[in-house]
Amino acid sequence: MADLELFEHDTEAFTPGETRAIFDFEAAIHNSGLHDCFDSFTIEHVRWHETEFGQDTTRDMLREHAGMLNTWYLAVDRLLGDILTCTAEVTRYSTAAGRYVKAAADEYHRTRQNFEHVTTIWSLALLAGGADADYPPPTRAVNYPMQTLTTE
């Protein structure tokens, strides 16, 4: 469970409706164990799985993980609708809710990108006939002072 006080820093607290939506989301993703399935999802793990169980079983495992990502996506999508705060002036996200939704969506997107990267490396290795696919490392940002691409 995320420390909700971090999202409320220097702004109003979550409303009861926002808190309920967050608890539902956390139950669907973190408390269900779905999130944990991706904690050790690396190319090394997938290659180990292939060695232990074979290509067909590994393909099935990747499909199962893709299904879990779809469940995660649907949970984020539901959160987006459930966490809206309706005011007299406009329908909007409170500051705390906006922070939480952004963090939840960022975590989903990082996990999905990692899944796609690992799956692509594994698939290209099959086509190349070996474990060393010629594929660049995952990058997510630019470090301008160091003039490099980074994984953070």
C-alpha positions in Angstrom: 0.0 0.0 0.0 1.3 3.4 -1.0 1.9 5.9 1.8 -1.0 8.2 1.0 0.3 11.0 3.1 3.1 11.6 0.5 0.4 12.5 -2.0 -1.4 14.8 0.4 1.8 16.8 1.2 1.1 20.5 1.2 -2.5 20.1 -0.1 -5.9 19.0 1.1 -6.4 15.4 2.2 -8.1 12.7 0.1 -11.9 12.7 0.2 -13.6 9.6 1.4 -14.6 8.8 -2.2 -11.0 9.2 -3.4 -9.7 7.0 -0.5 -12.3 4.3 -1.4 -11.2 4.4 -5.1 -7.5 4.1 -4.1 -8.2 1.2 -1.7 -10.1 -0.6 -4.5 -7.2 0.0 -6.9 -4.6 -1.1 -4.4 -6.6 -4.3 -3.7 -6.8 -5.1 -7.4 -3.1 -4.5 -8.1 -0.9 -4.7 -5.0 -2.9 -6.7 -2.5 -3.9 -9.3 -5.2 -0.2 -10.2 -5.8 -0.5 -9.1 -9.5 2.2 -6.4 -8.9 4.6 -8.9 -7.4 4.5 -11.0 -10.5 6.6 -8.3 -12.3 9.1 -7.6 -9.5 11.6 -10.1 -10.9 10.5 -10.1 -14.5 13.9 -9.9 -16.3 15.4 -11.4 -19.4 17.4 -13.6 -17.1 14.3 -14.9 -15.5 12.6 -15.6 -18.8 15.7 -17.4 -20.1 15.8 -19.5 -16.9 12.1 -20.3 -17.4 12.8 -21.4 -21.0 15.7 -23.6 -19.9 13.5 -25.2 -17.1 10.2 -25.5 -18.9 10.8 -25.1 -22.7 9.8 -22.5 -25.3 6.1 -23.4 -25.4 5.6 -23.0 -21.7 7.6 -19.8 -21.7 5.3 -18.4 -24.4 2.3 -19.4 -22.3 3.9 -17.6 -19.3 4.4 -14.5 -21.3 0.8 -14.6 -22.5 -0.3 -14.9 -18.9 1.8 -11.9 -17.9 0.3 -9.9 -20.8 -3.2 -10.8 -19.4 -2.1 -9.5 -16.0 -1.0 -6.3 -17.6 -4.4 -6.0 -19.2 -5.9 -6.4 -15.7 -3.6 -3.7 -14.4 -4.6 -1.4 -17.3 -8.3 -1.9 -16.6 -7.7 -1.1 -12.9 -5.9 2.1 -13.8 -8.7 3.0 -16.2 -11.3 2.4 -13.5 -9.2 4.4 -11.0 -9.3 7.4 -13.4 -13.1 7.4 -13.4 -13.6 6.5 -9.7 -11.2 9.0 -8.2 -12.7 12.1 -9.9 -13.8 14.8 -7.4 -16.9 16.6 -8.4 -17.2 20.2 -7.3 -19.7 22.9 -8.0 -17.5 24.5 -10.6 -16.0 21.6 -12.5 -15.2 17.9 -12.5 -11.6 17.5 -11.7 -8.9 15.6 -9.7 -7.9 17.0 -6.4 -4.2 17.8 -6.1 -3.5 14.7 -4.0 -5.7 12.5 -6.3 -3.9 13.8 -9.4 -0.5 12.9 -7.8 -1.7 9.4 -6.9 -3.2 8.8 -10.4 0.0 10.0 -12.0 2.2 7.7 -9.8 -0.1 4.7 -10.4 -0.1 5.3 -14.2 3.7 5.8 -14.3 4.2 2.5 -12.4 1.9 0.7 -14.9 3.7 2.2 -17.9 7.2 1.4 -16.6 6.1 -2.2 -15.9 4.5 -2.5 -19.3 7.6 -1.1 -21.0 9.8 -3.5 -19.2 7.5 -6.4 -20.1 7.6 -5.4 -23.8 11.4 -5.0 -23.7 12.0 -8.4 -22.1 9.6 -10.1 -24.4 11.2 -8.5 -27.5 14.7 -9.5 -26.4 13.5 -13.1 -25.8 11.7 -13.2 -29.2 14.6 -11.8 -31.1 16.9 -14.3 -29.5 14.7 -17.1 -30.8 14.9 -15.6 -34.3 18.7 -15.2 -34.1 19.2 -18.7 -32.8 20.8 -17.8 -29.5 20.4 -16.0 -26.2 22.3 -12.9 -27.3 19.9 -10.8 -29.3 21.3 -7.6 -30.7 18.9 -5.3 -29.0 19.7 -2.0 -27.2 19.2 -1.6 -23.4 15.9 -0.1 -22.1 16.0 3.6 -21.8 13.4 6.0 -20.4 15.0 9.4 -20.1 17.8 11.6 -21.2 20.5 12.8 -18.8 21.5 16.0 -20.4 24.5 16.9 -18.3 26.1 13.5 -18.9 24.8 13.3 -22.5 23.4 9.8 -22.1 20.2 7.8 -22.2 19.2 6.4 -18.9 16.9 3.7 -17.5 15.4 6.0 -14.9 
